[in-house]
Amino acid sequence: MDSNFLGMVEEPMYTKIELINKILGLENKSTLQAVAELRVSGWLSDGSLRGAALCHAQLQNADLMEADLRNVDFHQANLERADMSKARLNGASFKRASLRGVNFDHADLTFAVLYKANLQGARNLSENQLAHARELLGAIMPDGKVYDGRYNLSGDLERARWAKVNVDDANSMAEFYGVSLEEYLAVHKQVVPSVLSSML
């Protein structure tokens, strides 16, 4: 039998589970290799990663374009400068994740949790995308400022009520979001009505 053929047969082939586990490694280079192999196998976009726990994953500069990442847990993951354009991020959790410089062009962030996420410098991230997320409390926005509660997101309001905050009191809510009363009132007078009407 041809030795070259034997050599090809003997090359290690990673299973889907092995590649997903490689993403959890603390070394960015091997993580990016795993992502590339998942893409070649078609497992990045077919839902294989749906609901996976990728907490603390080192995914800087990862090519996650058009990936199906619904309900994935990216808690404290590093996704700086990743390409998540056209990715399905519905219900994904980015709690305390670093999303600096991420490309979100046409990504679906419906019900995504962005609690205390760092979005500074995020690219192609629209008001409409953010308005459909579930939580943004404590998040650093693309302009470097802390989120001011302008979208009245359901998850944020639930957290406020759980903490016994009066959600109908502007002073209490400004304190809850960590912004000044002036900042809170400004965005709620100008932005919220248009967001609400677009969602009716």
C-alpha positions as CSV (number, residue, x, y, z in Angstrom):
1,M,0.0,0.0,0.0
2,D,1.3,3.5,-0.8
3,S,3.2,4.9,2.1
4,N,1.7,8.4,1.5
5,F,-1.7,6.9,1.8
6,L,-0.8,5.3,5.1
7,G,0.6,8.6,6.3
8,M,-2.7,10.3,5.5
9,V,-4.7,7.6,7.3
10,E,-2.5,7.9,10.4
11,E,-3.0,11.6,10.7
12,P,-4.9,12.4,13.9
13,M,-8.5,13.3,13.3
14,Y,-10.2,15.3,16.1
15,T,-13.8,14.6,17.0
16,K,-16.3,17.3,17.4
17,I,-16.1,17.1,21.2
18,E,-12.3,17.2,21.2
19,L,-12.3,20.4,19.1
20,I,-14.9,22.0,21.4
21,N,-12.8,21.1,24.4
22,K,-9.7,22.6,22.7
23,I,-11.5,25.9,22.6
24,L,-11.5,25.8,26.4
25,G,-7.7,25.7,26.4
26,L,-6.0,28.8,27.8
27,E,-3.7,29.2,24.8
28,N,-5.1,31.4,22.0
29,K,-3.2,29.8,19.1
30,S,-4.7,26.3,19.8
31,T,-8.1,27.8,20.3
32,L,-8.0,29.5,16.9
33,Q,-6.8,26.2,15.3
34,A,-9.8,24.4,16.9
35,V,-12.2,27.1,15.5
36,A,-10.7,26.8,12.1
37,E,-11.1,23.0,12.1
38,L,-14.7,23.3,13.3
39,R,-15.4,25.6,10.4
40,V,-13.8,23.2,7.9
41,S,-16.0,20.3,9.2
42,G,-19.1,22.5,9.1
43,W,-19.6,22.3,12.8
44,L,-19.3,26.0,13.4
45,S,-22.5,26.8,11.7
46,D,-24.6,23.7,12.1
47,G,-25.6,24.2,15.7
48,S,-22.9,21.8,17.2
49,L,-21.8,24.6,19.6
50,R,-25.3,25.6,20.6
51,G,-25.5,25.8,24.4
52,A,-21.8,25.0,24.9
53,A,-20.1,26.3,28.0
54,L,-17.1,28.3,26.7
55,C,-16.4,30.2,29.9
56,H,-12.9,31.9,30.0
57,A,-12.2,30.8,26.4
58,Q,-9.3,32.7,24.7
59,L,-10.9,33.6,21.4
60,Q,-9.1,36.8,20.5
61,N,-9.2,37.4,16.7
62,A,-11.3,34.3,16.2
63,D,-13.2,33.9,12.9
64,L,-16.7,33.3,14.1
65,M,-18.5,34.7,11.1
66,E,-21.9,33.1,10.5
67,A,-21.4,30.8,13.5
68,D,-24.4,29.3,15.3
69,L,-23.6,30.3,18.9
70,R,-27.1,30.3,20.3
71,N,-27.2,30.0,24.1
72,V,-23.5,29.6,24.4
73,D,-22.0,30.6,27.7
74,F,-19.1,33.0,27.1
75,H,-18.8,34.0,30.8
76,Q,-15.5,35.9,31.2
77,A,-14.3,34.8,27.7
78,N,-11.8,36.9,25.8
79,L,-13.3,37.6,22.3
80,E,-11.3,40.8,21.6
81,R,-11.3,41.7,17.8
82,A,-13.2,38.5,16.9
83,D,-15.3,38.5,13.8
84,M,-18.9,37.7,14.8
85,S,-20.5,39.1,11.8
86,K,-23.8,37.4,10.8
87,A,-23.4,35.1,13.9
88,R,-26.4,33.7,15.6
89,L,-25.9,34.9,19.2
90,N,-29.5,34.5,20.4
91,G,-29.6,33.9,24.1
92,A,-25.8,33.7,24.4
93,S,-24.3,34.9,27.7
94,F,-21.4,37.3,27.6
95,K,-21.3,38.1,31.3
96,R,-18.0,39.9,32.1
97,A,-16.7,39.0,28.7
98,S,-14.2,41.1,26.8
99,L,-15.7,42.1,23.5
100,R,-13.4,45.0,22.6
101,G,-13.2,45.6,18.9
102,V,-15.5,42.7,18.0
103,N,-17.2,43.0,14.6
104,F,-21.0,42.5,15.2
105,D,-22.1,43.3,11.6
106,H,-25.6,41.8,11.2
107,A,-25.1,39.5,14.2
108,D,-28.3,38.5,16.0
109,L,-28.1,39.5,19.7
110,T,-31.7,38.8,20.5
111,F,-32.0,38.0,24.3
112,A,-28.2,38.0,24.6
113,V,-26.9,38.7,28.1
114,L,-24.2,41.4,28.1
115,Y,-24.0,42.0,31.9
116,K,-20.8,43.8,32.7
117,A,-19.4,43.0,29.2
118,N,-16.7,45.2,27.7
119,L,-17.9,46.4,24.3
120,Q,-15.5,49.3,23.9
121,G,-14.5,49.8,20.3
122,A,-17.0,47.1,19.1
123,R,-17.7,47.6,15.4
124,N,-20.9,47.5,13.4
125,L,-23.0,47.3,16.5
126,S,-26.3,49.1,16.0
127,E,-28.9,50.5,18.4
128,N,-31.4,48.0,17.1
129,Q,-29.1,45.1,17.9
130,L,-28.5,46.3,21.5
131,A,-32.2,47.1,22.0
132,H,-33.0,43.4,21.5
133,A,-30.5,42.1,24.1
134,R,-31.7,40.8,27.4
135,E,-29.2,42.5,29.8
136,L,-26.6,45.3,29.5
137,L,-26.3,46.4,33.1
138,G,-22.8,47.4,33.9
139,A,-21.6,47.0,30.3
140,I,-19.0,49.3,28.8
141,M,-20.5,50.6,25.6
142,P,-18.6,51.0,22.2
143,D,-17.9,54.7,23.1
144,G,-16.3,53.7,26.4
145,K,-19.2,54.9,28.6
146,V,-21.1,52.7,31.0
147,Y,-24.6,51.6,29.8
148,D,-27.2,54.1,30.9
149,G,-30.4,52.0,30.8
150,R,-31.7,53.5,27.6
151,Y,-33.3,50.3,26.2
152,N,-35.3,49.3,29.4
153,L,-34.1,45.7,28.8
154,S,-36.2,43.0,30.5
155,G,-33.3,41.3,32.2
156,D,-32.0,44.6,33.7
157,L,-35.4,45.4,35.0
158,E,-35.8,42.0,36.5
159,R,-32.5,42.4,38.3
160,A,-33.5,45.8,39.6
161,R,-36.8,44.5,41.0
162,W,-35.0,41.6,42.6
163,A,-32.7,44.1,44.3
164,K,-35.8,46.0,45.5
165,V,-35.1,49.0,43.3
166,N,-38.1,51.2,42.4
167,V,-38.0,50.9,38.6
168,D,-40.5,53.8,38.4
169,D,-38.2,56.2,40.2
170,A,-35.6,58.0,38.0
171,N,-33.2,58.7,40.9
172,S,-33.2,55.0,41.9
173,M,-32.7,53.8,38.4
174,A,-29.9,56.2,37.7
175,E,-28.1,54.9,40.8
176,F,-28.8,51.3,39.7
177,Y,-27.2,51.9,36.3
178,G,-24.3,53.9,37.8
179,V,-25.0,57.1,35.8
180,S,-26.0,60.6,36.8
181,L,-29.7,61.5,37.0
182,E,-29.2,63.9,34.1
183,E,-27.7,61.2,31.9
184,Y,-30.5,58.8,32.7
185,L,-33.3,61.3,32.1
186,A,-31.7,62.5,28.8
187,V,-31.7,59.1,27.2
188,H,-35.1,58.1,28.5
189,K,-36.7,61.2,27.1
190,Q,-35.1,60.9,23.7
191,V,-34.4,57.2,22.9
192,V,-36.8,54.9,24.7
193,P,-40.0,56.0,22.9
194,S,-38.6,55.2,19.5
195,V,-37.2,51.9,20.6
196,L,-40.5,50.8,22.2
197,S,-42.5,51.8,19.1
198,S,-40.2,49.8,16.8
199,M,-40.8,46.7,18.9
200,L,-44.6,47.0,18.9
